[in-house]
């Protein structure tokens, strides 16, 4: 029986509190993070920020939804695959039940054998009050749990809704809906993305159009293109040792050996160094004619905006491809010719005249906020309305596409197409650049903010055979997500190789509900077996502001359908996050997160579990987190690191990493002295480290996080009841001390002595165990007359003649080498024998001595150690 169970009789023990297979989860997470579209394509249906690995939440669910009370009647267990045959590896429901009780810190993997199995747990209910992109709900639903999710942001709500709807969506019907839209508008959109093929008298498809902003020189009026350098793209195929650059003299795209060295244009012979453009660090542009230097944002403000010049095209020619031409000829780069310019002007005129389409683009202004006004002030760059983030051709084509999607009659299919459309906006806007060295377009949120480029890259919205981010490509991602949701698989690592299971027969999202609301409005009480979530971090991205980019497009079709899409922007003030623009501080975050934890505690069953991931950076955030949890009557029962490099942790350096924290509602808190708690924490940390180092292959940092969690577990049993020198310690103060304990781990003779006093019937074996986990020595303790020198094992106290003589000799000889324990025993001798000792009491009485005497009083249940210091505290303050 665990220590937690001994304290809370009747509370079932959870595997996740006894051990967690960090190594197994992390080896999958590392791979899943690089290839989510293969591991879990459901999470690539639409962008959401800071998604945690699906394998992590699957493991958390497995280790949290099972407990020691689980019976065979609570379970269904299948092998993935059509036949659902039991026991291909000899695993049965009985094996699963046995594995639950076998999980411990030394070996957390008995239950891991069931990670790739189709395990269904009956009667469990899971809440995620900060569901974001829905990962926790998707993974918990796969175990058959009833899941409920809440998020304030309507974009997050819509994304998660469609993920959970995906398991009940027909792939074939979705394809037919796509084909319906394709037949209606694909040719119309593709018409605007044609370019004369350089290989003959026919057109090729445009993959990307390259643009550059231009400003006039404030001194001589010369038009200055805002090129930091003249790179277009790296060479490919047989030219992979060269670079495509733009000639600043004639405007040709030319191949050169190096973009950083002096080069010559193959067309006009102009000599130039491609890396030397007109834009310099700090956001300035230099006039190549007169040398005038000016701020780009100042130039935009003074000139009322900027001009755009179309200078290059990346193309793909299907005709040349089918003829068997070299790849570099049918897929490459070319300079802009008159036909390209004419086609853009045609699109611009069509946009201006097609007033029936204007209702299918956002009509509002970009709201001011931290991300738009302070972090990267978009208004200084000439953007004021959402439509300013798109050129006329993009607005024409995107509105044409959105109108066609609206015409799909089936609501679910229409919304999945809207999801694909919304995600395609990441690459179809004027905020995307082109990564020349990688030959690909950049994502709008590559920096998780609005970052206006000087060289916008315009993608083909419908798309061609090659290229990223087109509607065709994002639809394929949605379709893969739907297919996966119907029949998910699991990938895991076995003997170093990645293994994929057959398809599971249970689709994702059964018995799931999601709500767009402030989680503080949750009224459920004693309802959920587990809350599994990824809560907001106080100084992270302000999702509400960046999500507005999707919201203003989604609301065009959803405004009259769902609550939450009827405002001009997503909720701000209710978001639990610091926001400098709204003067929301760290103190506000702590207060609001405390409100959230109170709601969570109320919603959980009495024996429920809170398991959440947290992004940690320093000891202050540990303290804030621990205090918030404990103030809202939670006990921390375990913490585990997530796929991070934590080698700096033990060295005491500030390091950022992710952790999983497990907590349970607290039912009682026990008073304790800091001295006793400190010794418990040290013992716990040392035992934990010894166990892990002996039995697990973990880094020192990983072990440090687990140690910290065990220390939190010890503290949270006594939150608000830890006394130190007569004062109650805060969680933040305790955390600061714990950091030092874990980094140093010092335990001397006094610590061992007090540990022995606390033991019911201490033996010599107990002494040896304590000495092995300390810096103390048996000889030194014998010399100090704290224990017997031979024969029967005896612990001396202040009244024993040998101890008394040792202490009195040290005090009376005045050698000054007195420990706090020596002082305490001498003062006790004086107090009991009416020996004047005011001089010593005035000289010695400090916090360290009082802390030790509090520890002695607690260990021996003897209040005299407090009275002799004239401390107005009784033993009941520290429990019994």
N, C-alpha and C positions, 0 to 999 in steps of 0.2 A: 504494500500500500504506500502511495506517495505521501510526501510531507503535506502536500496540498489536501489530499483526502483526509489525512489525520486531523487537519484543522477544520475542514468542512465536510462533516460526515454526510454521506449520501450523494455527494457530487461525483459524477462519473469521470474517470480519468481518460484524457484524450491522448492519442498517440503523438500529436504535434507538441504536446507539453513535455513529453519524455524524450523525444528525439526527432530529427528531421534530416532527410537525406540530401544535405546541401550539395555534396559533390555530384550526385546524380542529377539534381535539378540544374545546377550550374553548367554542367557539360552540355545539356540540351539547350539551356537558355542562350549560351554563347552562339550556338549554331542557329537557333530560331531567330535571334536578333538580326542575323545577317540574311536570312532567307525566310521571312515570315510568310511570303506568298506560297512557299512549298509546305511549310510546317502547318500553318493555320491560315489559309487564304481568306477566311471569314473576317480577319482583322485588317485585310488590305482592301476591303470594299470601299473604305473612305478614310481619309486622314483624320486622326485625332492625336492629340499630343500626349507624350510621355506614357505610352502604353507599356504596361508591364508584360513580361513574357507569359503566354498562355500556359506553358508548362508549369510555371510557378503556381498559378492559381489552380491548376488541376491538382498539383501535389498538395497545396493547402487544403483544398476541398476534401481530398482523399484522407488526409491525416486529421481533419477537423470534424467531419461528419460521422465518422465511426468512433465508438467508444466502448468501454468495457461492458456496457449493458446491451450492446448490439447482439441480436440473436439471429438464427437462421431465418426466422420468419420476417426479419427486417430487410432481408437481402435477396437480390437476384444477381447471379453471376454468370456471364457468358464469355465465350471466346469470340472476339471480333470475327465477322464473316457471316455468310448467308445461313449456314447451318446452325450457328450458335451452339456448337457442341461444347460440353463442359470438359475441362481437364486435359487439354492437349499437352500441357506441361505438368500434369498431375496436380493441378490446383483446384480446390473445391471451396464451397462455402465454409466448411469446417477449417480448412487451411487459413482462410481469411480471418475467421474469428480467432484462431490461435495467433496469427501474426499481429493482431491488434495489441495483445498483451505482451508480445515479445519485443516491441519497439522500445529502445532505451538509448541513452546518450552514446553508449559504446557501440551499439549496432542498431541504427535506425532503419535498416533496409528490409526487414522481414515483410513489411507492408508494401515496399516498393515493387515487389514482384507482381502486384496487382495494378500498378500504374498503367500498363498497356491493355488491361482487361476491361471488359464492359461490365463495370460494377454499378449496380443500381440500389440505392439506399432509400427505403420507404419512409415516408412520414417526416421528412426533414424540410425545414423552411429557412431560406437564406435571404438576407437583406443586404443590398449595397446602397447606402444612402448617398454616395458620391460616385455614381456608376460610370461617369465619363464615357469611354469607348466601349463599355460593357463586358470587358474580359472576364470579370469575376462571375457575372451572371451566366455567360455562355458556358463557362467551365463547370459551374455548379449544376446547371441544368442537365449536363451530360451524365451526372450521377443520379438523375431522377428527382432532384430536389425541386420544390416549389420555390421560384425565385421572384423577388420583388426588387425593383431598382428605382431610384429617384435621382434626378439631376436637375439643377436649376437652369442649366443651359439648354435651350430648345434644340440646338444643333446636336449636342451629345445625345439628347433624348431620341431624336430622329434616327441618328446613326445606329444606336443600340436597338431601337425598335425594329429596324430593318434587318439587323443581324439575327434577332430572335425570330422574326417573321420568315427568315430565309429557309429554315428547316421545314416549313410548311408551304414552300413555293416550288412550283414545277419548273424545272430547268427548260423543258420543251416549250412551255407556255411563255416563259420569259424570252426565249429566243424568237418566238413568233412575234412578240410585242416589239422586240428590237427590229426585226425585219420589217414590220409595219412602219416604224419610224424611218428606217433606212430607205425604203421605197419612196417615201414621201419627200425627204429632204436631202439625202446624201449627195445626189448629183448636183443639186442647187448649191450646196455649200462647197463641194469640191470644185465647182466652176471658178470660184474666186481664189483658188489655190493651184493655179496652173502657171507654168513658165516655159518659154521656148527651150526645148532640149538642145544642148550644145552639140549634139551628135547628128542632127538632121532636121528636116522640115516637119516637125511635130512637137507636141507639148509633153512636158514631164510634170509629175506631181511635185508641188512644193511641200517639203517637210517643215522647213523653218525659214522665215524671213528675218533678216538681220537689220536692225535700225540703230541709229545713233542720234542722241540729242545734240542740238546745236544752239549756241548763244552768240550774240554779237559782242565783239570787243568793246568795252566801255570807253576806250580811248580812240581807236581809229575806225571802228565800225565793221571790221573784217569779221565774217562769219566763221566761228570756230567750232568744229565738230569735237565733241567731248570724248575723244579716244584717250584712254590711259596708255594703250599701246595699240598696234595695228594688227594684232592677231585675229584671225577668223576661226581657224581650227587646225588641229594637228593633222598631218598627212596620214593617209590610211592605205592599206593594201600594199601595192608595190612602191608607194611613196611614203611609207611609214617612218622614214628617216628624215622627212622634210616637214615644212610647215606652210599652211595656207595663210597668207597675209594680204592685207589690203594696201594697194599702192596709194599713198596720200596725194600723188600728183595726177594720175589718170583715172584712179578708181577701179582698176582691175584687181581681181583676186588672182594672186600669183604664188607659185611655189618657190620657197627659198630654203636654203640649207639650215638656217638658224634664225629664229625671230629675235634673238638678242644681239646679233652681230650685223655689221653693215651688209646690206643686200642690194640686189638690183632687180627692178621690175622686168619681168620677161616680156611685157607688152611695150612699154615706152622707154625702158632703159634707165629710168630714174633711180638714183642711188639714195638709200635711206637706211636708218636703223629702226626696224619695226617696233622695238620695245620703247622707243621714245615718242610718246604721244603728247597730247596737250593738257592732260589732267594730272595734277600732282597730289601728293598726300595732303590730307586736311580738307579736301573738298574744294580745291582751287583749279581754275583753268588759266592757261597761258596763251596769249595771242601769238601765233607763229610769225606774224607780220611785224608787230611793234614790240613784242615782249611784255605787254601789260599783263599783270596778274590780278585775278579777281575771284571772289568767292562765288561758287556756282549758285548757291541759294540766293545770294544778293543779286546776282545777275538775273535769276528767274523772277525775283520780286520786282526789280527795276524795269524789266522788259515785258512784264505781264505774262510770263510763261516762256516756253522754249519751242523751237521747231524740231521736227523729226526728219531725218534723211534715211531713205531706204538704200542700203549699200551692198547687200549680198543676199544670196539664196542658197540653201541646201536643198537639193532635189533628188528625186528618185524617178527613173523612167522605166515603166513597165515594159514598153515596147523594146527598148534596148536590152533589158533583162531577158526577155523571151527570145531575143535573137542570139543570145549567148555571148554578148559583148563582155569585155573586162568589167569587173565590179566597179573599179574606179571611174569608169566612164558613165555607168548608168546610176551611180549613187555618189554624188560629190558636191562641190561648191562652185558657184559662179557669181560673177558680178551682176548687178541689176541692169536690165536693158529697158528701153521705152515701153515694151509690152507689159512688163511687171508694174511699172508706174501707172500705166493706163488702167490696168485691172484694179489697182487699189482705188483710183479715182472713180471707177465705175461702182465699186462697192460702197464708196463714200456717198455717191449720189443716191444709190438705191436705199441706203440707210436713212438718208434725209427724207426721201419720198415715201418710204414704207411706214407710214405712221401707225398702221395696224400692228406693227411689231413692238412699238415703244413701250407698251404695257408689260412686255416680257423682259424688261431690264430693270434694275433697281432705279428708283426715282428719288432716293434720299441723299442727304449730305453725309459725308464721313463724320461720325461723331468725334468730338475731341476726347482725348483720354491719355493715359500714360503711354500706351504703345504708339499712338498716332501723333500726340502732341509733344512728348518729352523724349522717349527712347529713340525713335526715328521720326522726327516731325515731318509728316507727309505734306502738311500745308505749306511749309517752306519750299517744297519742291513743285508747287503748282497744282496739287491735287486737292480738290474740295468736295467733289461728289464721287460716289462709287463708280459712276460711268467714266470718270477721268482715268480709272485704272485700266481702261480698255480702249483700243483704237476703233474707229467706225466700222471697219471690216469685221472685227471680233464681235462688236455689238450686233451687227447684222446677222452673222452666222449663229451666234449663241442664242439670240432671240428666236430665230427661225427654228432651231433645234428644240428649244424649250416649248415653243408653241406646239410642235409636233408631239412632244412627250405628253403635253396636257390632253391631247386628243386620244390617248390610250384609255380605253373604257374601264379596264380592271384596275381598281384602286391600288392593290398590292403591287401589281406589275408596274404600274405608272410610277409608284414611289421608288421602286428599285431602279428604274431608269432615271428618275430624278437624282437618286443617290450617285449613279454613275456620272450624270451630268455635273453635279456639284463637285465631285472629286476631279473632274477634268478641268475645272476652273483653276486648279493649282498651276497648270501649265499654259492656260489660254487667257493671258492677261498681259498688261504692259509692265508688270513688276518682275517678270522672269528674265534672267540673263542666259547666256550660253557659256558652258564650261568648255573652253577651247581645248584644253589639254586632254579632256575625256570625250570630246566630240558628242556632247549631249546637252540638252536644255536643262536649266536648273529649276528646282522646285520653288514656288513662291515663298514658302516658309522655311527656306534653307537656314535662316538665322532665327526662326521663330518670331519674326517681327516683320513689319512692313519696311522693306529696304529698297528704296527706289534706285534702279540701275541706270547708268548713263547709256548703256547699250541694250535696250530691250530686245528680246527674241520673241517673235510671233510664231506660234506653232500653228499647224493645220488642225482646226477644231474637230473635223470628222476623222482625219487621219488617213495615212496610206500604209503601205506594207511595212515601212520602217518608221521609227520615231517614237517618242514617249508622250504620254499624257493626253492623247486624243480621246474623243468619246468612244471610238471603237475599242481602244485599249482599256479604258476604265470600265467599259461594259464587260469586257472579258474578265476583268478582275472581280466584278460583281457576280458574274455568272459562275466563276470558280468558287466564290464564297458561298453561293447558293448550293452548288453541287456538294461542297464540303459539308454544309449544314445539314443536308439531307442524309448523308452517309459519311460522317467524319472518320478520320483515321488518326492514329497516334504514332509519332516518331519518337524513338528513344535510342539510347546508345547502349550497345551490348558488345563487350570485348573490343571496344574502340571503334566499332562500325555503327553507322546509323541504320536502324531497322524501322521499316514502316509496317504497321499492322494492316490486316485486311480491314474492310469498311465495317464500322459499327452499324448495327441495324436501327438504333434509336437516334432519331434526328435531334438537332439542337433546338432548344427554345420551348419545349412543351411545358405547360403550367408556369408561364412567365408573365409578369406584369411590369410595366414601366410607367413612371409618372414624371411629368415635367413640373417641378415644384421645388420650393425651399425645403430641404430635408428637416428643418426645424418645425415644419408643420406636420410631421409624422405623428400620428396619435396612437399607434399600436402600443400595447403594453403586454409584456410577458408572452410574446408571440413567436419569436424567431429563435431557432436553434443556434444560428451563427450569423454574425455580421462579418462579411468578407469584403474588404474595400481597399481603395487606394486614395486616401483623403488628400485634400489640397495641401501644398507646402506654402508656408506663409510668404516667401519671397520668390515664388516661381513665376512662370508666365501668367499673364492675366488673360486666361482663356476667353473670357467674355468678349474682350476687345478684338482679338484675332479671329474668333469664330464668327464675328459679324460679317466677315467677307463671304462666308458661305450662307449665313442666315439671310442676307438681303436678297439672295437669289432663290433660296428655298421658299421663303415666305410668299413669293409670287404665286406658287401653286398651293401652298399650305395655309395661307392666311385665313381662308374661310373654312378650313377643315379642322384644324387643331388649335386648342388654346395655347398661348405662348408664342404664336407667330403673328400676332396682331400689333406688335410694337415696332418702332423704328430701329430698335437695337436690342440686343440680348441684355438680361438683367445685370446691373453693375453693383449697386450698393449692397444688395443682399449676398453677393459672392463672399465666401469666407476666404479672403486673401488680402494681403496688404496691397494698397493701391495709392501711391503717392499723389496721384491726380485728384483723388477724392479724399485725401487726408486720412486714409485708413492705415493705421499704424500696426506695428507688431503687437502692441497691447490690445488693439481691437481684434486682431487675429486670435490671440490667446483667449480673449473673452468669448468670441463667437465659436471657436473650436470647443471651448468648454460647454457652451450651450448644446453643440452638436453631440458631444460625448454623453451629456445628460440624456438626450433623446435616445441615443443608441442603448444606453444602459436600461432605460425604461422599456425599450422595444424587445430587448433580449429576455429569454427565459431565465429563471434564477440560476440555472446551471449552463447558460449559454456561453458562447465563445465569441470574442472579438479578435479577428485576425486581419492585420492590415500591413501594407507596405509603407515605408517612410523613407524619405530622402534626408539623410543626416550629413551634417557638415562639421559640427563642433560640439563641445561639451555643453554650451549654452542651450542649443536646441534639444539636446538630450534632457536637460533639466526642465525646459519648458514642457516638453512632451510628457515626461514623468509626472510633473506636477499637475498637468491638465488631466491625465488619466486618473491619478489618485484623488484629486479633488472631486472627481465625478464617480468615485467609489468603484474603481477598477483596480485589480491586482495584475501586474505584469507576471506572466508565468513562463515566458520563453522569448528569446530573440534569436534570429538567424540572419547571417549576411546573404546577399544575393549577388552572385556573379561579379565580384568587384575585386580590385587590387587593393588590399588593405594592409600592405606590409608596413605602412607608416604608423599604423594605429598604436602599436605597442611603444613606438619611439616617442609618442606624445605629440606628433605633428598633426596639424589640422588636415583632415582628409575627408573627401566627400564620397559617400557610398550609399547604397540602398540596403535596407534591412526589412525583415518581416518581424512584426511584433505580435505576440499572442497575449491576450488579457482576458480575465474573467471578472464578472461582478464580485466585488468584495462583500463579505457578510459580517466581518468583525475585524477590528484593528486592535492590536495589542501594544500597550506602552512598552518602551524599551529605552535603555540608556544608549547614547552614541557609542560608548566604549564597547558594550556588548554587541551592538549591531555591527560595528566595525570588525570585530573579531569573527563574527558569523560570516560577514562578507568576504573577509580574507580567506577563511577556511573554504567557503563555497567556491571562490575563484580558483584556489589552488587545487581542490579536488577535481573541479571541472577541467582545468588545464591538464592535469595528470591523466585523467580518463581519456580526453580527446587525443592527446599526444601519443598515448599508448595504443589506441585502437583505431584512429581515423587519420586519413591523409588530408589534413587541413593546414592552411597557411597560418602563420602567427596572428595575422590580422583577423582572420575568420574566428580563430579561437578567442581573440580579444572581444569580439562582438558577443559571442556566446557567454563568455565570462561576465560581460557587462549586463547581459540579460538576466543571468542568475543573480547578480547583485541587485538589479532592479526588483527581482522577485522577492529577495529578502527584505528590501526596504519597503515595498508596497504592502507588506503585512503590518507595517507599523506607521504608515503615513500620518503625519500630524501628531504623532505620539513619540517622536524621537527626541529625548532630552539630552542636552549637552550643556554642562555647567549651568544648569537651572533654566536654560532657554530651550524652546522648541526649534528644531532645525527645519528649514524648508527643503523641499525636494532639490532645488537648485544647489543649495549648500551641500547636500549629501552627494549629489552627482559630482561636484567639484572634488570632494574628498575621494569618491570612488575611483575617479580617473587616476588620482595619485596612487591609490591602493593597487590597482591593476598594473600600473606601470612599474611600481616599486615592489609591492608584495612583501614588505618587511614584517616579520613577526619575531619579537624577542621573548626574553624570559618572562616578562610581565604578562604578555598575552597567553603564553602556555600555562602559566600559573593560574590566571583567571579562568581559562578553559577547564582546568582540572577542578577548580572550586565549583564550577557549574555542573559538573558531571555528578550523577546520583551516587555512584560508588566507584570512584576512579581507581584504576589499577595501573600497574607498571606497564602493561601493554598499551593502555590509553596514553601514557606518557610518551612511549616510543612513537606511536602514531602521530601525536602532535609535534614531536620533535622533528620527524621526517618532513613535515610541512612547515618548517620554521627555520629561522636563523639562530635559534637558541641551542644551547648545549646542556646535556645532563650534568656535566662537571660544573659548569657555571652555576646552575640552579642549586647544586649541592653546596658549592662555596657560599652562595647567598643564603644558605640555610632555609631554602624554600621547600626542599624535599629531603628525605632521609638519605644518609650516606651509605647505607647498606642494610642488610636484613630485610625486615618487613617494609613495604612501601608505605611511606607516610608523607602527607602534605602538611607542612607547618603553617600555622597562622601567627598573628601578632603576639599571642600569649605564650607560645612555646618558648621555653627558656633559651634554646639555641638561637632561634630567630631573634628573640628580644636582645640577647647579648650581642649578636652581630650588628643589629641596627644601633643600639645604644653606643657601642664602641665607635661606629662610624660618625655618629653625631657628635659625641663628646670629644673625639680626637680632632674634629673640625677639618677633616681632609677634603670636604666639599664635594666628594664623589658620591652624591646621594641620588638614588633613583626616586621617582614619584612614589613607588611602592615602599621604599625605605621611609620616606617622609610620612606616608599614611600610617604605617605601622608604628612609627615613633609617636606620632600625635595620638594614636589610639592608646598606646601605653600611658602617655601622660594624662589623657582624659580619664582613663579607668583608675589611675592611681593618684589623682588630684595633684599631679606635678604641674607647676606653672609652665605654660607653654605659649603664652600670648606672643612672645617675641618670635618664636618659630612660626606661629600661625600667620602673623603679619608678614613675615619674610617669605614664607613658602606658598601661601594661599594664592593660587592662580587658576585659570581655566583648566590647564592640563591636570593639576592635582585634583580639582573637583571632579573632572571627568573620570579619573581613576577611582575616586572614592564612590562615585555613583555606580561604577562597575562592580566594586567590591560589595556595596550594599545590595545590589541586585543579585550577585552570585551567591551571597551568603544569607540573603534575606535578613540582614542586620542593619537597622537604621542608624546605629551608633556612628557608622562611618560618615553619615550626613550631619548628625547632631554635633559631632566634635568640630566640624567646620562652621557651625552655626548657620547651616543651610536650611532654609525653611521649605524643605521638600520631604515627603514621606515615601516609603517603599512602594506604596500603591501607585505612585506616579510611573513606576517602571513595570507594573504587572507583577504577577506572582509565579 
